[in-house]
Amino acid sequence: MKRTISAMVGKGSARHNNRSFIAENVDGSRTRFNISYIDEPLKKVYHELFDEALARYNARQKRKDRVIPDYYEKIRGSHQEKLFHEIILQIGDMDNMASGTENGELAREVLDEYYRGFQARNPNLRVYSAHLHMDEATPHIHIDFVPFTTGSKRGLDTRVSLKQALAAQGFTGGTRGNTEWAQWAESEKQALAEVMERYGIEWEQKGTHEEHLSVLDFKKQERAKELAALESELAEKRDELHEVQLRLESADTAQEEISRIEFTLAHSPDYEVPDPPKLMSAKTYRERFVLPLVDRFKALVRTVLVSLVKAFDKIALLRGENEDLENENSRLEKRLASLEEKNDQLHKQTRDYALLRRVFGDEYVDGLVSEAREKQQKSNEQNRKEKYHEEL
């Protein structure tokens, strides 16, 4: 038996996953066969993961405006990271592993065993919600997790970061065509394939998707890939933006340095003019006390001016980088929203397509599709001929 493996980016809807909300495509009579592995409040997980690191970070802050009162809320409003991520895994499709069939039950057993090794394989992805659904067309599993990194040199020493979490697990050097997320998802598919083998199922890795999938399924998978790649790219840009913002904040320490210099000038004996000793000539007093003091002032002014020029150059450069990154983030987020909308539309079209097959039967629907394709081919051929004659 050969079956494909699908690994998709999910939205992480808690109400859908734990069935607080029943969608149109859910068969309520089979909901009792679902498996709920873990369903913890996300805020509770954030307290568990980050409270100690947050306390250490806040204790180091000398300015109140840099203190983070609630890390969950900071990430929720952040443009650098998401609160959590979701992956959805499925074996085969509704034609060969449908829920309510013997093969569907086999899929449940395989996915169940696969999930029980997920957290051990992914120590930097803290799972807080995982549900195996048997009440939709094909059995599949939703796994929601918080990616985190430890030992960070900036911000909290333990903080949210998808890029760094995956890097800690060996998935680094991602490109647009092979992101860290794509590498990791492929690794998880391999782990699932190993479980499938123990149940007599071979992973069918198709070289050309168009030969094996319907047009809608192919488009869905392509959009899912684009979404995953875009999510990873956006996370990377957010990391870059965060770093620039931190460096910009560090420029604020210039004010603290100025205050320190003012205090030194006001209180350090090195910058005070002593009273002239008795019987000392004005020339001797000038050479011994006044001129050295003037030299110290000149050196101090020179140091301050050099630091000031460097700071202005640095701030101008960083503000330019910051603006570029904010514009890039805005573009990526708009692109991401557009792809998510297209994905939703494709999911709806797929459900409608599946409904037609159930109602009218595969043979009738396949006949309609073949007829429509023939008409489209004839139309395209006619258009090419007309365009050819126009060019002549």
ABEGO torsion letter per residue (X at the ends): XBBBBBBBBBAGBAAAAAGABBBAABBAAAAAABBBABBBBAAAAAAAAAAAAAAAAAAABABAAABBABAAAAAAABAABBABBBBBBBBEBAAAABBGBAAAAAAAAAAAAAAAAAAAABAABBBABBBBBAABABBBBBBBBBBBBBGBABEBABBBBAAAAAAAAGBBGBBAABBAAAAAAAAAAAAAAAAAAAAGBBBBBBABAAAABBAAAAAAAAAAAAAAAAAAAAAAAAAAAAAAAAAAAAAAAAAAAAAAAAAAAAABAAABBBBBBBGBBAAAAAAAAAAAAAAAAAAAAAAAAAAAAAAAAAAAAAAAAAAAAAAAAAAAAAAAAAAAAAAAAAAAAAAAAAAAAAAAEAAAAAAAAAAAAAAAAAAAAAAAAAAAAAAX
